[in-house]
Amino acid sequence: MTVVDDVRHGAKVSIWNDPKIRSVFFQVILIAVLGFLVIEIVLNTISNLQKLNKDLGFDFLSKSAGFDIIQTLIPYTSSSSYGTALKVGLLNTILVSVLGIIAATIIGFVVGIMRLSKNWVVSRIAAVYIEFFRNIPLLLQIFVWYTLVVIQTLPAPKQALNPFGVFFLSNRGFMMPRPIFGEGAWMVLAGFVLAVIGVWLLARWAKQRLFATGQPFPVFWTSIALLIGLPWVGLVLGGFPITFEVPSKTAFSFSGGMAVIPELMALFLALSVYTATYIAEAVRAGVQAVSHGQTEAANALGLRSGTTLRLVVVPQALRVIIPPLASTYLSLTKNSSLAVAIGYPDLVATGGTVLNQTGKAIEIVTIWMVVYLALSLFTSLLMNWFNSRMKLVER
């Protein structure tokens, strides 16, 4: 009699043949083995460190760093602590990652749509761009952008480009006016926040109006008017509390204003141009996944090609684009650690300097892993939320 026959006749089945119990047993064994390995590694590490007279701990973070950082988003001097230095590196990493994600997304969407163009020249230009930049290692591109484009191609400070009379572009970086916030500047910020809320409410209302009546509303231009108008009202009511410090040229450099260092320029360009190739391919795949019947139906209703793309094709293509887009954003954030190759003071570069001065290798590597893990998890959660909002809902 088989096990199946035993079950049918109500016979007692052995514990080992119960799939649920067997599954739990193997999981417990696996967890026990992994726990044993982790404990052995930790104990062995502690033992080796004790033999070398090294103690684990993060007390060094409160000690004076003793080195300068060329770009800081928060107050920092050489007398600041190692912890502050790592915060500066973290903020620099977040800065270049956010800027790179925004630029790469814009470039990628444009190139992806160009790749599908019926114009042969436009399509070929997009294809060459994708194949060229995607197949060159990112580290090499960073070196090329830094040495050949930023340092060698841009002029020296004496011959710096001076667009609009308030900006300077040279191999020392990009100089721009620095905003100075006085009393009443909060009114400008309040106007901007209200404008953002207004744009969100307007978009929801316009969508409901479109579904109810079929009549579109000029959301884009109305949103631009809100984003400009409300902060301007706050600026006027606050008595123009925001002024700008305009940079000026000196004998060998610049004074005043706000500087974008050449390392940031090169890293931003390399990350954006390289990552945009993968986003472009994801966009192309997403658009091609939309049935041609959708486009034909939109054309039959008299919609223009741009309106069809914006209201019919892209919303449906997003469900295919978003999953690989999340992975691409994660890769860009982690690839920003290559900044150490050109001296951009990101988390890895500043952490490396701290490691060399303190010898706290395990602690610094742990900080690196925890921070990049946290950034990746936050990005994943954000993209998963966005994906859930954009997915098609069956009725």
Residue pairs with C-beta under 8 A, 6 or more apart in sequence:
1 9
1 11
3 13
3 17
5 11
6 12
6 13
7 13
15 21
16 22
45 362
46 56
49 55
49 56
49 362
54 359
56 362
56 363
57 363
58 363
60 82
60 354
60 358
60 360
60 363
61 81
61 82
61 83
61 86
62 81
62 82
62 83
63 81
63 82
63 358
64 78
64 79
64 80
64 81
64 82
65 78
65 79
65 80
65 81
65 82
65 84
65 85
65 354
65 357
66 78
66 79
66 357
67 78
67 85
67 353
67 357
68 77
68 78
69 76
69 85
69 88
69 89
69 345
69 350
70 261
70 263
70 343
70 345
71 88
71 92
71 261
71 263
71 264
71 344
71 345
72 88
73 88
73 91
73 92
73 95
74 84
74 87
74 88
74 91
76 84
76 85
76 88
82 354
82 358
85 350
85 353
85 354
86 347
86 350
86 351
86 354
86 367
88 345
88 350
89 345
89 346
89 347
89 348
89 349
89 350
89 351
90 347
90 371
92 264
92 344
92 345
92 346
92 347
92 350
93 333
93 336
93 337
93 339
93 346
93 347
93 348
93 371
93 375
94 375
95 264
96 264
96 267
96 268
96 271
96 336
96 339
96 344
96 346
97 332
97 333
97 336
97 375
99 268
99 272
100 267
100 268
100 271
100 272
100 275
100 332
100 336
101 275
101 329
101 332
101 333
103 268
103 272
103 276
104 271
104 272
104 273
104 275
104 276
104 279
104 328
104 332
105 276
105 279
105 325
107 272
107 273
107 276
107 279
107 280
108 275
108 276
108 277
108 278
108 279
108 280
108 282
108 283
109 279
109 280
109 283
111 126
111 129
111 130
111 276
111 277
111 280
111 283
112 126
112 279
112 280
112 281
112 282
112 283
112 284
112 287
113 283
113 287
113 309
114 122
114 123
114 125
114 126
115 123
115 126
115 127
115 130
115 280
115 284
116 123
116 284
116 287
116 288
117 123
117 126
126 280
129 277
129 280
130 277
130 280
130 281
133 141
133 273
133 274
133 276
133 277
134 274
134 277
134 278
136 274
138 270
138 271
138 274
138 335
138 338
139 338
139 341
141 270
141 273
141 274
142 266
142 267
142 270
142 338
142 339
142 341
142 342
143 341
143 342
144 270
145 265
145 266
145 267
145 269
145 270
146 262
146 263
146 266
146 267
146 270
146 342
149 266
149 269
150 171
150 262
150 265
150 266
151 171
151 262
152 171
154 161
154 169
154 170
154 171
154 262
155 161
155 170
155 171
156 170
156 171
156 172
157 168
157 170
157 171
157 172
157 249
157 252
157 253
157 254
158 249
158 252
159 170
160 168
160 169
160 170
160 172
160 175
160 249
160 254
161 167
161 168
161 169
161 170
162 168
162 169
163 169
166 176
166 177
166 244
166 246
166 247
167 174
167 175
167 176
167 177
167 247
168 174
168 175
168 247
168 249
168 254
168 257
169 175
171 262
172 253
172 254
172 259
172 262
173 259
173 260
173 261
173 262
173 264
173 265
174 259
174 260
174 265
175 247
175 254
175 257
175 258
175 259
175 260
176 247
176 257
176 258
176 259
176 260
177 244
177 245
177 246
177 247
177 257
177 258
178 244
178 245
178 247
178 256
178 257
178 258
179 242
179 243
179 244
180 242
180 243
180 244
180 245
181 241
181 242
182 241
182 242
182 243
183 238
183 241
184 237
184 238
184 239
184 241
185 238
185 241
185 242
186 238
187 234
187 235
187 237
187 238
187 241
188 231
188 234
188 235
188 238
188 241
188 242
189 234
190 234
191 230
191 231
191 232
191 233
191 234
191 235
192 227
192 230
192 231
192 234
194 230
195 226
195 227
195 229
195 230
195 231
196 227
198 226
198 230
199 223
199 226
199 227
202 217
202 219
202 222
202 223
202 226
203 219
203 223
205 217
206 216
206 217
206 219
209 215
209 217
210 216
210 217
216 307
216 311
235 241
235 242
245 256
245 257
245 258
246 256
246 257
247 254
247 255
247 256
247 257
247 258
247 259
248 254
248 255
248 256
248 257
261 344
263 339
263 342
263 343
263 344
263 345
264 344
266 342
266 344
267 336
267 338
267 339
267 342
267 344
271 332
271 335
271 336
274 335
275 328
275 331
275 332
275 335
278 324
278 328
278 331
279 325
279 328
282 320
282 321
282 324
282 325
282 328
283 317
283 321
285 320
285 321
285 324
286 317
286 318
286 319
286 320
286 321
287 313
287 314
287 317
289 316
289 317
289 320
290 312
290 313
290 316
290 317
294 312
294 313
294 316
295 308
295 312
295 313
297 312
298 307
298 308
298 311
298 312
299 308
303 311
303 312
315 390
316 392
318 390
319 387
319 390
319 391
319 392
322 383
322 386
322 387
322 390
323 387
325 383
326 379
326 380
326 383
326 384
326 387
329 379
329 383
330 376
330 379
330 380
333 372
333 375
333 376
333 379
334 372
334 376
336 346
337 346
337 347
337 348
337 372
339 345
339 346
339 348
339 349
340 346
340 348
340 349
340 352
343 349
347 368
347 371
347 372
348 368
351 364
351 367
351 368
352 364
354 360
354 364
355 361
355 364
358 364
